[in-house]
């Protein structure tokens, strides 16, 4: 007698660098439960609400949020949560055209990333708003540039930037100067090279020695997902 056993093999989904960046950012914010899979773990909206509450404390009406899901109404409650998450994004003036709560519930990768990217950007701008003294409003690009140049000038750095598209940012040197301006002595300039391919990895290393603010500044200026 020969017994044939069929073994189900789970498909291994490789995580992109961008997805890992967003997932690690969420976990660094202290969300609960821990985010292991960027799309599947956001389907009930609860993680997203925690992020909104960090970005703008008090904006989430927790009475509208369902945290315990029954078998009978579980799916509808999760979709309602996601609809509310999209609604809150619109209050923060996120670009969410064509995105519905059902898309988040369905783990639509493209549309989920569109929301998550804007959440991370809003958090970045909120932190920078405190630096630029913009009050409760998100810092504008103009205010961020002015703040960065002021910091550079106060530390007698020669570098300055005209905007986020300024070619001078391409080798990351000005970002390193800004980090050193915020926290003097952070950067070991003996390790800084003139070529971007050498300088950027040092930027990543340096950010681990400093406050998360420096990572956010670098992320926003260079418009890239930082590897972890």
Secondary structure in CASP SS format (residue, H / E / C, confidence):
PFRMAT SS
TARGET T0000
AUTHOR 0000-0000-0000
METHOD secondary structure of the structure
MODEL  1
X C 1.00
X C 1.00
X C 1.00
X C 1.00
X C 1.00
X C 1.00
X C 1.00
X C 1.00
X C 1.00
X C 1.00
X C 1.00
X C 1.00
X C 1.00
X C 1.00
X C 1.00
X C 1.00
X H 1.00
X H 1.00
X H 1.00
X H 1.00
X H 1.00
X H 1.00
X H 1.00
X H 1.00
X H 1.00
X H 1.00
X H 1.00
X H 1.00
X C 1.00
X C 1.00
X C 1.00
X C 1.00
X C 1.00
X C 1.00
X C 1.00
X C 1.00
X C 1.00
X C 1.00
X C 1.00
X H 1.00
X H 1.00
X H 1.00
X C 1.00
X C 1.00
X C 1.00
X H 1.00
X H 1.00
X H 1.00
X H 1.00
X H 1.00
X H 1.00
X H 1.00
X H 1.00
X H 1.00
X H 1.00
X C 1.00
X C 1.00
X C 1.00
X C 1.00
X C 1.00
X C 1.00
X H 1.00
X H 1.00
X H 1.00
X C 1.00
X C 1.00
X C 1.00
X C 1.00
X C 1.00
X C 1.00
X C 1.00
X C 1.00
X C 1.00
X H 1.00
X H 1.00
X H 1.00
X H 1.00
X H 1.00
X H 1.00
X H 1.00
X H 1.00
X H 1.00
X H 1.00
X H 1.00
X H 1.00
X H 1.00
X H 1.00
X H 1.00
X H 1.00
X H 1.00
X H 1.00
X C 1.00
X C 1.00
X C 1.00
X C 1.00
X C 1.00
X C 1.00
X C 1.00
X C 1.00
X C 1.00
X H 1.00
X H 1.00
X H 1.00
X H 1.00
X H 1.00
X C 1.00
X C 1.00
X C 1.00
X H 1.00
X H 1.00
X H 1.00
X H 1.00
X H 1.00
X H 1.00
X H 1.00
X H 1.00
X H 1.00
X H 1.00
X H 1.00
X H 1.00
X H 1.00
X H 1.00
X H 1.00
X H 1.00
X H 1.00
X H 1.00
X H 1.00
X H 1.00
X H 1.00
X H 1.00
X H 1.00
X H 1.00
X C 1.00
X C 1.00
X C 1.00
X C 1.00
X C 1.00
X C 1.00
X C 1.00
X C 1.00
X H 1.00
X H 1.00
X H 1.00
X H 1.00
X H 1.00
X H 1.00
X H 1.00
X H 1.00
X H 1.00
X H 1.00
X H 1.00
X H 1.00
X H 1.00
X H 1.00
X C 1.00
X C 1.00
X C 1.00
X C 1.00
X C 1.00
X C 1.00
X C 1.00
X C 1.00
X C 1.00
X C 1.00
X C 1.00
X C 1.00
X H 1.00
X H 1.00
X H 1.00
X H 1.00
X H 1.00
X C 1.00
X H 1.00
X H 1.00
X H 1.00
X H 1.00
X H 1.00
X H 1.00
X H 1.00
X H 1.00
X H 1.00
X H 1.00
X C 1.00
X C 1.00
X C 1.00
X C 1.00
X C 1.00
X C 1.00
X H 1.00
X H 1.00
X H 1.00
X C 1.00
X C 1.00
X C 1.00
X C 1.00
X H 1.00
X H 1.00
X H 1.00
X H 1.00
X H 1.00
X H 1.00
X H 1.00
X H 1.00
X H 1.00
X H 1.00
X H 1.00
X H 1.00
X C 1.00
X C 1.00
X C 1.00
X C 1.00
X H 1.00
X H 1.00
X H 1.00
X H 1.00
X H 1.00
X H 1.00
X H 1.00
X H 1.00
X H 1.00
X H 1.00
X H 1.00
X C 1.00
X C 1.00
X C 1.00
X C 1.00
X C 1.00
X C 1.00
END
